[in-house]
Amino acid sequence: MQFNGHKLRHELKYIISYRDYYELSTRALDFMRHDDHGDNGRYFIRSLYLDDVLLSDYNQKMDGWSRRRKYRIRIYDLSDEIIKFEIKDKFDSCISKVSDTITLDEYDSIVCGDFDFVSDIIFSNSDEGGRKALRMAYVDNAMKILTPQVVVDYDREVFICDEGNVRMTFDMNLRAGLASGDIFDPELLTVPAYEEGCLILEVKYDDFLPDYIRHMLRPLGRWQSSQSKYAMCCIAQANYFGRNVY
């Protein structure tokens, strides 16, 4: 499924309890498998989200815009071996994500608001038209001036199913940190961004969701949520560190 050249995936979100998590994760192993990455599909994610000075992306989320965009730099288990620059677009209940692997030098440039290295890539065509996320951000930055806003931390456990290309993730221990810190620092100060005893379940799939997974999720219908980890962490950061959220 596509929209304006974007490959789209459906996305469902739920706020669930740890009791729900234990039940669902046990049942999921009957017809899904853990992601090959991490330890039994578990790993730590840290993302640095970028926005403009008016926090336009945050405000579009809070105002209920059905189509919006987020920018982030993502690392896994605090390692600098793989650094991803990602753009996530929301189209109603569907999402599209483009991602590029970046170097440490490119990371340093981006967090300083310098996207000039992307212009060198574009004009030299050294990547033969690739690195789509960076190219998109280069254009957007010219209009919005993207700067780091908040660090988002959580532990993730992933289950996958080939039928429907389903990816089910349980995100636990959501925490927010100041964007001015070193994202590779294990001692970076962070604060809880959600109430204790709750976690976030996300289910992403292509054109259809298998009936056995849909049936498993049916009792969670009333807990379906549209909350954004980025928005929740912006609020937590503002409450703790005294920053403004527009």
C-alpha positions as semicolon CSV with decimal commas, in nm:
position;residue;x (nm);y (nm);z (nm)
1;M;0,000;0,000;0,000
2;Q;0,134;0,341;-0,096
3;F;0,040;0,708;-0,074
4;N;0,222;0,974;-0,279
5;G;0,514;0,741;-0,326
6;H;0,528;0,639;0,041
7;K;0,513;0,273;0,137
8;L;0,255;0,261;0,414
9;R;0,207;0,025;0,706
10;H;-0,084;0,007;0,946
11;E;-0,007;0,089;1,308
12;L;-0,206;0,003;1,621
13;K;-0,110;0,130;1,967
14;Y;-0,226;0,019;2,310
15;I;-0,144;0,123;2,665
16;I;-0,138;-0,202;2,860
17;S;-0,045;-0,339;3,202
18;Y;0,240;-0,578;3,275
19;R;-0,021;-0,846;3,340
20;D;-0,142;-0,799;2,981
21;Y;0,219;-0,809;2,862
22;Y;0,294;-1,143;3,030
23;E;-0,023;-1,298;2,888
24;L;0,021;-1,159;2,536
25;S;0,392;-1,232;2,507
26;T;0,333;-1,592;2,616
27;R;0,050;-1,640;2,366
28;A;0,247;-1,469;2,089
29;L;0,515;-1,738;2,099
30;D;0,255;-1,988;1,975
31;F;0,253;-1,831;1,627
32;M;0,521;-1,558;1,626
33;R;0,893;-1,551;1,694
34;H;1,130;-1,311;1,861
35;D;1,323;-1,069;1,643
36;D;1,672;-1,195;1,560
37;H;1,829;-0,881;1,706
38;G;1,907;-0,846;2,073
39;D;1,871;-1,104;2,348
40;N;1,549;-1,297;2,274
41;G;1,423;-0,998;2,079
42;R;1,502;-0,752;2,359
43;Y;1,719;-0,445;2,332
44;F;1,750;-0,088;2,454
45;I;1,654;0,202;2,228
46;R;1,758;0,563;2,262
47;S;1,624;0,823;2,019
48;L;1,707;1,190;1,987
49;Y;1,410;1,375;1,837
50;L;1,450;1,692;1,634
51;D;1,192;1,965;1,586
52;D;1,184;2,337;1,508
53;V;1,200;2,613;1,768
54;L;0,819;2,626;1,792
55;L;0,793;2,248;1,839
56;S;0,567;2,231;1,535
57;D;0,575;1,851;1,513
58;Y;0,482;1,821;1,881
59;N;0,198;2,069;1,844
60;Q;0,062;1,903;1,533
61;K;0,043;1,581;1,732
62;M;-0,130;1,747;2,027
63;D;-0,372;1,927;1,793
64;G;-0,470;1,598;1,631
65;W;-0,331;1,650;1,281
66;S;-0,387;1,331;1,083
67;R;-0,077;1,386;0,868
68;R;0,249;1,483;1,032
69;R;0,622;1,412;1,034
70;K;0,887;1,334;1,297
71;Y;1,266;1,336;1,276
72;R;1,495;1,132;1,499
73;I;1,841;0,986;1,544
74;R;1,830;0,635;1,688
75;I;2,089;0,410;1,851
76;Y;2,065;0,063;2,003
77;D;2,213;-0,051;2,336
78;L;2,407;0,278;2,352
79;S;2,639;0,162;2,074
80;D;2,781;0,396;1,810
81;E;2,830;0,109;1,564
82;I;2,487;0,167;1,406
83;I;2,341;0,518;1,408
84;K;2,016;0,572;1,221
85;F;1,866;0,897;1,098
86;E;1,493;0,840;1,047
87;I;1,188;1,027;0,926
88;K;0,851;0,889;1,025
89;D;0,541;1,015;0,845
90;K;0,190;0,961;0,976
91;F;-0,100;0,929;0,731
92;D;-0,418;0,886;0,936
93;S;-0,384;0,537;1,090
94;C;-0,088;0,441;0,868
95;I;0,281;0,518;0,889
96;S;0,577;0,543;0,655
97;K;0,941;0,542;0,763
98;V;1,261;0,614;0,574
99;S;1,595;0,550;0,741
100;D;1,962;0,612;0,665
101;T;2,270;0,489;0,847
102;I;2,491;0,784;0,938
103;T;2,847;0,822;1,063
104;L;2,954;0,978;1,392
105;D;3,075;1,287;1,206
106;E;2,736;1,319;1,034
107;Y;2,563;1,276;1,369
108;D;2,775;1,557;1,515
109;S;2,682;1,782;1,222
110;I;2,309;1,714;1,251
111;V;2,289;1,783;1,625
112;C;2,467;2,114;1,557
113;G;2,201;2,199;1,298
114;D;2,444;2,162;1,008
115;F;2,304;1,971;0,711
116;D;2,558;2,109;0,463
117;F;2,720;1,768;0,423
118;V;2,393;1,651;0,264
119;S;2,423;1,919;-0,004
120;D;2,765;1,780;-0,090
121;I;2,608;1,436;-0,131
122;I;2,327;1,574;-0,347
123;F;2,541;1,782;-0,580
124;S;2,810;1,518;-0,620
125;N;2,547;1,242;-0,647
126;S;2,800;1,029;-0,462
127;D;2,526;0,804;-0,327
128;E;2,357;0,764;-0,667
129;G;2,028;0,905;-0,540
130;G;2,019;0,713;-0,212
131;R;2,010;0,834;0,149
132;K;1,653;0,947;0,106
133;A;1,594;1,042;0,472
134;L;1,888;1,282;0,474
135;R;1,780;1,436;0,144
136;M;1,428;1,493;0,278
137;A;1,562;1,644;0,601
138;Y;1,795;1,874;0,407
139;V;1,496;2,030;0,231
140;D;1,283;2,041;0,547
141;N;1,565;2,194;0,752
142;A;1,592;2,483;0,508
143;M;1,234;2,576;0,603
144;K;1,210;2,463;0,966
145;I;1,565;2,470;1,114
146;L;1,566;2,135;1,292
147;T;1,733;2,115;1,633
148;P;1,746;1,845;1,905
149;Q;1,452;1,862;2,147
150;V;1,429;1,553;2,368
151;V;1,589;1,213;2,429
152;V;1,351;0,916;2,439
153;D;1,462;0,595;2,611
154;Y;1,288;0,259;2,646
155;D;1,342;-0,116;2,654
156;R;1,182;-0,303;2,365
157;E;1,083;-0,665;2,309
158;V;0,993;-0,758;1,951
159;F;0,784;-1,039;1,802
160;I;0,751;-1,088;1,427
161;C;0,524;-1,285;1,196
162;D;0,594;-1,334;0,825
163;E;0,226;-1,355;0,735
164;G;0,116;-0,994;0,692
165;N;0,471;-0,881;0,777
166;V;0,359;-0,818;1,134
167;R;0,587;-0,661;1,392
168;M;0,460;-0,651;1,752
169;T;0,665;-0,450;2,002
170;F;0,638;-0,408;2,378
171;D;0,804;-0,082;2,489
172;M;0,881;-0,059;2,861
173;N;1,038;0,191;3,102
174;L;0,975;0,498;2,886
175;R;1,200;0,783;2,999
176;A;1,281;1,136;2,881
177;G;1,615;1,316;2,885
178;L;1,761;1,649;2,787
179;A;1,865;1,671;2,423
180;S;2,179;1,866;2,517
181;G;2,347;1,556;2,660
182;D;2,561;1,289;2,496
183;I;2,321;1,020;2,371
184;F;2,597;0,760;2,402
185;D;2,638;0,836;2,773
186;P;2,496;0,554;2,992
187;E;2,471;0,805;3,279
188;L;2,259;1,055;3,086
189;L;1,998;1,196;3,323
190;T;1,647;1,076;3,234
191;V;1,311;1,087;3,410
192;P;1,003;0,860;3,386
193;A;0,767;0,965;3,107
194;Y;0,471;0,741;3,187
195;E;0,291;0,608;3,489
196;E;0,442;0,311;3,668
197;G;0,300;-0,029;3,578
198;C;0,210;0,057;3,218
199;L;0,382;-0,006;2,887
200;I;0,315;0,053;2,520
201;L;0,218;-0,218;2,274
202;E;0,254;-0,136;1,904
203;V;0,145;-0,360;1,619
204;K;0,257;-0,276;1,265
205;Y;0,157;-0,468;0,954
206;D;0,128;-0,432;0,576
207;D;-0,200;-0,501;0,396
208;F;-0,366;-0,736;0,645
209;L;-0,348;-0,854;1,004
210;P;-0,382;-1,232;1,045
211;D;-0,701;-1,338;1,221
212;Y;-0,516;-1,517;1,501
213;I;-0,333;-1,195;1,592
214;R;-0,646;-0,983;1,556
215;H;-0,832;-1,223;1,785
216;M;-0,552;-1,199;2,043
217;L;-0,573;-0,819;2,041
218;R;-0,953;-0,791;2,049
219;P;-0,983;-0,770;2,430
220;L;-0,749;-0,469;2,423
221;G;-0,984;-0,259;2,210
222;R;-1,074;-0,017;2,485
223;W;-0,705;0,045;2,561
224;Q;-0,620;0,152;2,207
225;S;-0,426;0,478;2,213
226;S;-0,287;0,744;1,982
227;Q;-0,027;0,868;2,229
228;S;0,319;0,947;2,098
229;K;0,637;0,858;2,286
230;Y;0,788;1,181;2,154
231;A;0,499;1,389;2,291
232;M;0,494;1,207;2,623
233;C;0,866;1,266;2,669
234;C;0,834;1,635;2,576
235;I;0,576;1,672;2,852
236;A;0,783;1,476;3,104
237;Q;1,089;1,684;3,021
238;A;0,892;2,008;3,061
239;N;0,748;1,898;3,396
240;Y;1,084;1,795;3,539
241;F;1,337;2,027;3,382
242;G;1,115;2,333;3,358
243;R;1,122;2,368;2,980
244;N;0,832;2,515;2,787
245;V;0,609;2,300;2,570
246;Y;0,419;2,520;2,326
